[in-house]
Every structure is written in C-alpha cells, then in structure tokens.
C-alpha cells in the first residue's frame, strides 16, 4: 500500500491552478476541495485542476464558503443538498467524495434515517461517499458515531480525530483503543490535523509543548493505515488540514497568525510520507 497526500483548498489564497502548483511542487499528489456552485466558476475550476487527482468535498446545507449547517433543516433538506453536490462534482470525475453532512441537532432516529439514505445515494451515483467525523454534524461525538456504524457497517468515514479531542476534552482514542480499532474498520480517508484537549488545532504541531498531541494523532493514523492495508486498499489518502476560520491561532489585537498554514500542512504531510512504512504498521 502507498500513501498519497492531498492539499486542501480550505485556507488557500489564490486560484485552483496555484493550489495545484503548490501541491505538486511540495511532493503532494492532488488537491481536495469543493466544486463551485455556479456553472461559470465550475467550468473554470475543473479546467484548472484537469489531470490532477481530486477529492471532492461537499458540505451540506451551508452558505457558500462556510461549514456549519444552517439551523432547523431536516434530513431531507440535507439529502437534497448532498445529491446536488454529488451531481456538480461528478462532472470533474473525483476520486471520491468526502462530506460534512447532516446536523448534530437531530435525534438518533433522524440521524439513522439520514445515513441510510446516504448509503442509497452512494449506490445510485456509483461513487464512494466518505462521511467526515466533524463537529456540527451527527459524527461530532465518538459514541454517536459508533451508533451510526453499528446500524450501517458499510458506511465509510473520513477520520478527523481532532474534532473528538475538543468535544471530549481529552486525547480520547488513547483511552478507547477498542473504539479506535472499530472506527479503523470504516476509514476511507484521513484528515491530518492535530487537535488537543481544548481545541481542534494546535497552534503549531512542530512545537515541543504539543509533542504529545502530535504523537497521539500519529499513533491513531497508523492504526487507520494498518486497517486500510488489511482491507486490501492499494492506496491510503491523507489531507493535512490545518485551516483558518478560528482554527488558526492569532496574536491578540493584531490578529497576526502564529504560523503559516501551508507551511504546517506541508510539514505534516511530508512527515507522514517519510514515516509511512506499510511493513511496520501496527
């Protein structure tokens, strides 16, 4: 099994073409991001990324450029939003779809009904739909996610464990190794952001004060990659996803960022590529 790195468009300042250039120059394999909603921008976007591996991102029921779902919308609303995003994305022939889908405000019955239909959409459109573990969504919490997986064992996940660190206020998967093992059986894609007990993104994963947080996430990612290999996947995909929008720490008063996002994401990605050795996975 090999590891491929994808550059996120989240926080990238510039065109899709410049993102592709940054990714390839750094030794990454492709990009991850949403296709624009309006047709003219979509045509331009797909032209700029032509020939480059692309993971399509869909965030259901959010205003353009945002990630939290609008309040008080139903599973049916989110399913319609997801299918519209799928249809827009398929034109560009993405490797697969990763989605922040649904709402954390729903009952368990609503959550299960929604994910049953997600599985139906996957079959209908013939493309993998990988559901991200994300705050604001039904997968915001590890135990709720486990309830979903017990109901739908074929559901695939984009694992971003940084969200669970802040939700549970601890490096939760060190305390729940069996849960990590079970989650790993569903992983399809990995978002490589390092979280900590009080937030979803450490100020800088290279800093010695966050060495334990980095080490924990790398242990967890290794378990995910091992599960992918065991399932016979030829390629594991990782998108380093430190980002802006309140995630990036800034100096008070000046709002000067404490680190450069692309520098961090490039460092995380290349570090994992250097560490990656299928023969030594747990």
C-alpha positions, 0 to 999 in steps of 0.5 A, spaced: 500 500 500 502 507 498 500 513 501 498 519 497 497 526 500 492 531 498 492 539 499 486 542 501 483 548 498 480 550 505 485 556 507 488 557 500 489 564 497 489 564 490 486 560 484 485 552 483 491 552 478 496 555 484 493 550 489 495 545 484 502 548 483 503 548 490 501 541 491 505 538 486 511 542 487 511 540 495 511 532 493 503 532 494 499 528 489 492 532 488 488 537 491 481 536 495 476 541 495 469 543 493 466 544 486 463 551 485 456 552 485 455 556 479 456 553 472 461 559 470 466 558 476 465 550 475 467 550 468 473 554 470 475 550 476 475 543 473 479 546 467 484 548 472 485 542 476 484 537 469 489 531 470 490 532 477 487 527 482 481 530 486 477 529 492 471 532 492 468 535 498 461 537 499 458 540 505 451 540 506 446 545 507 451 551 508 452 558 505 457 558 500 464 558 503 462 556 510 461 549 514 456 549 519 449 547 517 444 552 517 439 551 523 432 547 523 433 543 516 431 536 516 434 530 513 431 531 507 433 538 506 440 535 507 439 529 502 437 534 497 443 538 498 448 532 498 445 529 491 446 536 488 453 536 490 454 529 488 451 531 481 456 538 480 462 534 482 461 528 478 462 532 472 470 533 474 470 525 475 473 525 483 476 520 486 471 520 491 467 524 495 468 526 502 462 530 506 460 534 512 453 532 512 447 532 516 446 536 523 448 534 530 441 537 532 437 531 530 435 525 534 438 518 533 432 516 529 433 522 524 440 521 524 439 513 522 434 515 517 439 520 514 445 515 513 441 510 510 439 514 505 446 516 504 448 509 503 442 509 497 445 515 494 452 512 494 449 506 490 445 510 485 451 515 483 456 509 483 461 513 487 464 512 494 461 517 499 466 518 505 462 521 511 467 526 515 467 525 523 466 533 524 463 537 529 456 540 527 454 534 524 451 527 527 459 524 527 461 530 532 461 525 538 465 518 538 459 514 541 454 517 536 458 515 531 459 508 533 451 508 533 451 510 526 456 504 524 453 499 528 446 500 524 450 501 517 457 497 517 458 499 510 458 506 511 465 509 510 468 515 514 473 520 513 477 520 520 478 527 523 480 525 530 481 532 532 474 534 532 473 528 538 479 531 542 475 538 543 468 535 544 471 530 549 476 534 552 481 529 552 486 525 547 480 520 547 482 514 542 488 513 547 483 511 552 478 507 547 483 503 543 477 498 542 473 504 539 479 506 535 480 499 532 472 499 530 472 506 527 479 503 523 474 498 520 470 504 516 476 509 514 476 511 507 480 517 508 484 521 513 484 528 515 491 530 518 490 535 523 492 535 530 487 537 535 488 537 543 484 537 549 481 544 548 481 545 541 481 542 534 488 545 532 494 546 535 497 552 534 503 549 531 504 541 531 512 542 530 512 545 537 515 541 543 509 543 548 504 539 543 509 533 542 504 529 545 498 531 541 502 530 535 504 523 537 497 521 539 494 523 532 500 519 529 499 513 533 491 513 531 493 514 523 497 508 523 492 504 526 487 507 520 493 505 515 494 498 518 486 497 517 486 500 510 492 495 508 488 489 511 482 491 507 486 490 501 486 498 499 492 499 494 492 506 496 491 510 503 489 518 502 491 523 507 489 531 507 493 535 512 488 540 514 490 545 518 485 551 516 483 558 518 476 560 520 478 560 528 482 554 527 488 558 526 491 561 532 492 569 532 496 574 536 491 578 540 489 585 537 493 584 531 490 578 529 497 576 526 497 568 525 502 564 529 504 560 523 503 559 516 498 554 514 501 551 508 507 551 511 504 546 517 500 542 512 506 541 508 510 539 514 505 534 516 504 531 510 511 530 508 512 527 515 507 522 514 510 520 507 517 519 510 514 515 516 509 511 512 512 504 512 506 499 510 511 493 513 511 496 520 504 498 521 501 496 527 
